[in-house]
Amino acid sequence: MTNDMIISAQNIADHYAVLNRIGALGDHPGAGFHRPAYSDEETAVMIYFETQAKRAGLKARWDAVGNLFIETTDTQEQWMECGSHVDTVPDGGNFDGLAGVVAGFTAIAALHHKPRSHGLRLRIWRGEESASFGITSIGASAALGTLAASALDKRHAGRSLRQAMQEQGADPDIIASAQRTIEQDEIDQISAHLELHIEQGIVLEKKGVDIGIVTGIRAASRDWISLHGEFDHSGATPMGNEYRRDANLALAHILVNLDALFLSHQEEDCGLDLIQTIGHINSNAEKNSHDSELYSNAISKVSGYAYFSYELRSCNDILRNRYKQKAIRVIQETATAFGVSARIESISNSSAVKALDQSLQTDMQRICDTLGYSYSTLPSGAWHDAALMAQQSHSNQTPLPVGMIFIPCQHGKSHSPEEFASNEQIAKGTSLLATLMQQGLSK
Amino acid sequence: MTNDMIISAQNIADHYAVLNRIGALGDHPGAGFHRPAYSDEETAVMIYFETQAKRAGLKARWDAVGNLFIETTDTQEQWMECGSHVDTVPDGGNFDGLAGVVAGFTAIAALHHKPRSHGLRLRIWRGEESASFGITSIGASAALGTLAASALDKRHAGRSLRQAMQEQGADPDIIASAQRTIEQDEIDQISAHLELHIEQGIVLEKKGVDIGIVTGIRAASRDWISLHGEFDHSGATPMGNEYRRDANLALAHILVNLDALFLSHQEEDCGLDLIQTIGHINSNAEKNSHDSELYSNAISKVSGYAYFSYELRSCNDILRNRYKQKAIRVIQETATAFGVSARIESISNSSAVKALDQSLQTDMQRICDTLGYSYSTLPSGAWHDAALMAQQSHSNQTPLPVGMIFIPCQHGKSHSPEEFASNEQIAKGTSLLATLMQQGLSK
C-alpha cells in the first residue's frame, strides 16, 4: 500500500528526551513521575505540545475546561481524531497516557502536509487518572458535559478541583452549569476517534506481539467505605465483640470476606470479566489531611475508625452491578457482626464499553498485516478517555466510531516507576495510528 | 479511727475547674484532650501544680529529665509517696493520669500540717502514654535510668524526643549517658509508692463498688509490622497471588488469622491473661508524615505497602512471650502466602508486675472498711508508671512496696473524650490514698 506511514523510533525518542524531565520525582533513571490532574506539571507537558504544534504549523486551541486540541489548519468537513492524557498517578510512569499523546502528535505532524479528504485532530485531555480527585477523565467528561457539578468540591493536595482548575486558567463554571465544550456539531463531524495506549497488563508481552487491537473497555465503580466503631483503652477493654467495637478488626474481616466472595463468584460464574481491588486502607493523603478522626487511633486504643477504597472493574456493567450488590451486603453484614457501622460513599461509577467499533478493528488488522506487525485482540482492563467518546453518537443516532490501539509495556507494569515501553514499540503503534488516520474510515 | 482523712468532692472540683482548660480540644462539654509527652500542654499542667505547691508551702523540684516532684518540707528519713502523669493520648480524656495527680496533690496538701513520722511526696511523671513517641512511661523510666538512649530519636509531631525534651527545658543527655535522676539512696528512703488511677475498664462500675485494690499490672509488647508487596495497575493486573503481591489483602488476612489464633488460644489456655490489639492500620500521623511509600497507594493500584501496630498485654511475661512467638509465625507465613514481605520492628517491650505489695493491699482493705467504702480486688489491664517503681528494690534486696488504687470510670471508657470519673468518686479514692499516706506502712 502506498499510503502506509512508517514512523521512526527516533521521532518518538526526540519527544521523550524533553518529556522525561516534566513531573519526574528525581533525575535518576527509574525515578517515578507525578503529574496530578490540573497541576503545573500537567500544564507544562501540554504547553510543550502547544509549542511543538505551532512550530509545525498546526493549530492549537485550549477549550474552556483546560483541554488542549491540536488540529490541521485545513477546513475539511470530516475529522479523523485521536486523544489521550498526560497526567499520572503518584509515583507513576511516563507512558500511561503520554505515549498516546506523543503518538498522536507524531502522526499528525507526519501527515500534516500530505493530501487527505479529512482534517486531523489530537485531543490532549486533562486529568484522566482518578488518583488526584477520585474521578476519572475529568477533562474529557467536562468537555462532553457529563461531569457532575459536585466534582468541583473534590479535593487534592489542599485544593478543591474548582481551585485547581482556576489556577490552570480553566473555567469551573462550565461544569457547574452543565455546559459542554465539544458541541454536537463537532461530534457530528468526527469520522472516528482513536486512542493509542500502553496495555498496562502482561498479555501482549507474553504473546510476543507488536499490537493489541482493543475490543472493549472495562469501567470501574469506586466507593469509599468508612467504618465507625468505638475508641477504647486497649489494655482495660476485654477482647471480644461484647466489649469492643473494633473498626480495624471489622475492616480485616470485611476484606477477607470480600476476597472469599470473589473466589466463590469466580467458580460459579467463570468467564465473568471482573476485578476487585482495595487500593487504599487509611492511605489517602487528601482524606488524612482533614480527617482528624483517623489520627484518634493509637497503638494503645481499640480502633474506632477506619476507611478503605473499593473498586470493581468489568467490561459488563450489568454483571458488575449484580456482584456489587452482593459485596455491599457482605460489607454491611460483617461490619454489623463487629458492632461497627459501615458508610458507603460513591466516588465514581463509569459505564463500560462492551464493544468498540468493529469496522475500525478490521481496518487495524488489515493495516497490521500490510505493515508486517503481529497483533492480538483483547479487552482493555483499564479505563481510558476513549470510553467516553464511545458513549457519544452522531445526530443520526449511530454511535461515534471509536478504536483503541494497545502497545506492549515491559513486564505488564503500569502506575509504577517501572512502567516502560520502548521507542520502537511506541513507533510501531504510531505507524498503525498514522496509517489509519491517513486512510480514514473504510466503511 | 482518728486519723482517717476525708477529702471532699469540692477539693477535687476546684482543681478540675482550672485543669479542664489545659490541652482541651474545644471548649464545649465532652471535648477531648490532647497533651502529648513533653509538650507545652503537659508542662502547663505541671506548672499549675508547681504554683499550687508553692502557695501551699510545699517544696516543688524539677528533676533533670523534666519530671516534677512535690514534697513536704520536713526532713524525715522515710517517705510515703505517690505518683501519676498528666499527659494524654490524642483525643483522650482528662482523668487517665490527671485524676491520680489531683488526688496525690490534694492528699499531701491536706496532710502537710498534720503530725507524721515520714515525709510525703508526689511524683508528676512526664509522658506515660505511648501514643506520642511510641514509648510508655518516658519520664519515670528516664528518672530510674532504664530508658534506652535510642528512645531519643523517636519522633512525634515533627520533633524527636530529644528536641521535645530540650524545648521543655529537660536534659536528654541524662538518657543518652544512662544516668538516673532518682538515686538508690532516695529509693532506700521510700517506705511505699502509691498510685491512684481510673480503672479504664468496666469491672468496678459493673460491680458497683467505690474502690479497686490492684493486685498486679499488665505490661505490653508493641511492634510495628510493615508489609511490602508490589504496586500494580488495578485494572490490568489480573486477580490472584500469581499476578498480585497485594499488601492490603495480606494485611487483612494476617489480622483475621491473628484473631483466629487468639480465639483458639483462649480455648486451649483459658485463664491466660492476654489482650491483643491492632490499634493502627496506616494511621500513625508521625509515620505518615515522612513515609511517602504509604501515599504511593491509590484507588486504582494494587497496594504495595501497608503497616500496622501489634500490641500484646498480659500480667504474665512468660505466657505473653510464648504467645507472641506463635503470632509472629502467623504474620510471616500469611505474608509469604501473598508474596508479601513482613518486617517486624519492636517499639517497646515492658515487664509486667505479677503481684503488687500484699501488705499494702491488706492496709487498703482495712481502711476501706473503716471509711465505709465498698471495694474489689483486680489486676490492672493497663500499664502504669507504678509498674516501674515496683521493679525497684531497696539496697537490702527487698522490693520497693508499691500499691495501686483504682476508682471506677463511667462505662469503663478511657483514652476517649467520653472518659469520666465524678468528683465524688475521685474524692473517695483520695481519702483512701490520704489515709494510707498519713498512717504509713503498717508492717
Interface residues (C-beta under 8 A of the other chain):
Chain A: V89 P90 D91 D96 E129 S130 A131 G134 E199 Q200 G201 I202 R218 A220 R222 E230 F231 D232 H233 S234 G235 A236 T237 P238 M239 Y243 N248 L249 L251 A252 H253 I254 L255 V256 D259 F262 Q266 I275 Q276 T277 I278 G279 H280 I281 N282 S283 N284 A285 N288 S292 L294 Y295 S296 N297 A298 I299 S300 K301 V302 S303 G304 A306 F308 S309 E311 R313 I347 S380 G381 A382 W383 G412 K413 S414 H415 S416
Chain B: G32 V89 P90 D91 D96 E129 S130 A131 G134 E199 Q200 G201 I202 R218 A220 R222 E230 F231 D232 H233 S234 G235 A236 T237 P238 M239 Y243 D246 N248 L249 L251 A252 H253 I254 L255 V256 D259 F262 Q266 I275 Q276 T277 I278 G279 H280 I281 N282 S283 N284 A285 N288 L294 Y295 S296 N297 A298 I299 S300 K301 V302 S303 G304 A306 F308 S309 E311 R313 I347 S380 G381 A382 W383 G412 K413 S414 H415 S416
